[in-house]
Amino acid sequence: MLPAAVFCARIVLWPVWEATNHPTFWPLRPDFIDATEIESMSYRDLTWCARTVAAGLFLLMLGCVTHANGQTQLQFEQCLVRLQPAAQKAGVDGASFRQFTQGTQADFTVLEKLDYQPEFKLPIWDYLAALVDDERIADGREMLVRHAAVLQRIAAAYGVDPATVVAVWGVESNYGRITGKYPLVQALGTLSCFGRRQGYFQGEFFAALRILQRGDIAPDRLYGSWAGAFGHTQFMPATYERLAVDFDGDGRRDLVDNSADALASTANFLRRGGWQSDLPWGFEVRLPPGFDSSLAGRKNKRPMSEWAARGIVAVDGKNLANSGLGDGERTAILLPAGPRGPAFIVTRNFDVIYGYNAAESYALAIAHLADSLRGGTPFVTPWPTDDAGLSRAERRELQTLLAARGHDIGEVDGALGERSRAAIKLEQARLGQEATGRGGQKILNALRGGKPVQAPAQ
């Protein structure tokens, strides 16, 4: 059987030579195969060989499957080999690298998400309607009560108030309920080898491997977002290494299964970013007629006295002098939906929140949720749209109505994914609405027929 095994291996593997033309594989070339080898093989050997060749070629094809974006598993494995020396220089020893990457399959779906972030694509009113809804406010207030003792200790240690910390928790993972389904080694490894920003993701990939190497978090618990953020408050691995804290003193910085560590680490992040405990993030204001909107912008900070001189007042009409901010406090005007929508004065603390995810809509969601947890009210100025966004409960109701009309929208979960949007588009066309696929109050009210529908609770 040995000659047959050798012969079959050469048949299966000679395409590797075709692909690489490397001298190591020259004996695999077809012109190196002697016809007498076939003649000398028994029927049993030939049968075994045929099966081996079929299985081998199948396995070889698995490694060479080309995905829609042009990459293959074989290329991924070759990339990991190339990355190992750099990982070693970054503090990941060879044994750990092999242990934690062995058998890893590339996840090419993360490349499709690389250029899409909802903070930059959704209208601001849709984004905030889902992130700062009645459910999240109620849940957040419950968390403030449940974790009151640890949150007070965190506030004393880091100078960040409980509502702000809990607001980050609520927006990032819905208070620990949704922390991500992607194995970080797989996701970050793929992003380290393909797509844009490979250098950045390689740094995060190596950081994730160092976390595993130190034993901070078990491999079967290191799951997160497609981009590598993980835990209750979604730290990137390099941020974890730099700012995560062991708040309960158990010897591990556990952001996955320890909410105290996660909340304290978030407060530490904000403090290190420049958070000032005696400074609000900002507040809603009213602009004077004819305000020059070119003066707006988070980076265009000016003294409060200048904004007051230009006729800006608090949204309730009170003078800015009553805001609690000094005349010399440098602030900016934020117009997230342009001059016809709500306007805000924002301080340096808003910039600190912005640093958590580098999107103004995200920072506004955190700030607004924190205010709501303290008992604050919705924004006074309406968004400039005649089709307001939907809360998560309303999104589930919309999905329930679509499913009742025979549309396959998948799970009723409040996430308006591809199938939900396709169904919305069909219903909009049927109703004579603009067929955009966007879920808003217009399509919800039209499908309701004036009667709200009870959707499954989440």
Stockholm file with secondary structure:
# STOCKHOLM 1.0

chainA/1-458         MLPAAVFCARIVLWPVWEATNHPTFWPLRPDFIDATEIESMSYRDLTWCARTVAAGLFLLMLGCVTHANGQTQLQFEQCLVRLQPAAQKAGVDGASFRQFTQGTQADFTVLEKLDYQPEFKLPIWDYLAALVDDERIADGREMLVRHAAVLQRIAAAYGVDPATVVAVWGVESNYGRITGKYPLVQALGTLSCFGRRQGYFQGEFFAALRILQRGDIAPDRLYGSWAGAFGHTQFMPATYERLAVDFDGDGRRDLVDNSADALASTANFLRRGGWQSDLPWGFEVRLPPGFDSSLAGRKNKRPMSEWAARGIVAVDGKNLANSGLGDGERTAILLPAGPRGPAFIVTRNFDVIYGYNAAESYALAIAHLADSLRGGTPFVTPWPTDDAGLSRAERRELQTLLAARGHDIGEVDGALGERSRAAIKLEQARLGQEATGRGGQKILNALRGGKPVQAPAQ
#=GR chainA/1-458 SS CHHHHHHHHHHHHHHHHHHHCCGGGGGGSGGGCCHHHHHTSCHHHHHHHHHHHHHHHHHHHHHHCCCTTSCCHHHHHHHHHHHHHHHHHTTCCHHHHHHHHTTCCCCTHHHHHTTCCHHHHSCHHHHHHHHSSHHHHHHHHHHHHHTHHHHHHHHHHHCCCHHHHHHHHHHHHTTTTCCCCEEHHHHHHHHHHSSSCHHHHHHHHHHHHHHHHHTSSCGGGCEECTTSCBTTTTBCHHHHHHHCCCTTCSSCCCSSSCHHHHHHHHHHHHHHTTCCTTCCCEEEEECCTTCCGGGCCTTCCEEHHHHHHTTCEETTSCCGGGSSCCTTCEEEEECTTCTTSCEEEECHHHHHHHHHHSCHHHHHHHHHHHHHHTTCCCCSSCCSCSSCCCCHHHHHHHHHHHHHTTCCCCSCSSCCCHHHHHHHHHHHHHHTSCCCCCCCHHHHHHHHTTCCCCCCCC
#=GC SS_cons         CHHHHHHHHHHHHHHHHHHHCCGGGGGGSGGGCCHHHHHTSCHHHHHHHHHHHHHHHHHHHHHHCCCTTSCCHHHHHHHHHHHHHHHHHTTCCHHHHHHHHTTCCCCTHHHHHTTCCHHHHSCHHHHHHHHSSHHHHHHHHHHHHHTHHHHHHHHHHHCCCHHHHHHHHHHHHTTTTCCCCEEHHHHHHHHHHSSSCHHHHHHHHHHHHHHHHHTSSCGGGCEECTTSCBTTTTBCHHHHHHHCCCTTCSSCCCSSSCHHHHHHHHHHHHHHTTCCTTCCCEEEEECCTTCCGGGCCTTCCEEHHHHHHTTCEETTSCCGGGSSCCTTCEEEEECTTCTTSCEEEECHHHHHHHHHHSCHHHHHHHHHHHHHHTTCCCCSSCCSCSSCCCCHHHHHHHHHHHHHTTCCCCSCSSCCCHHHHHHHHHHHHHHTSCCCCCCCHHHHHHHHTTCCCCCCCC
//
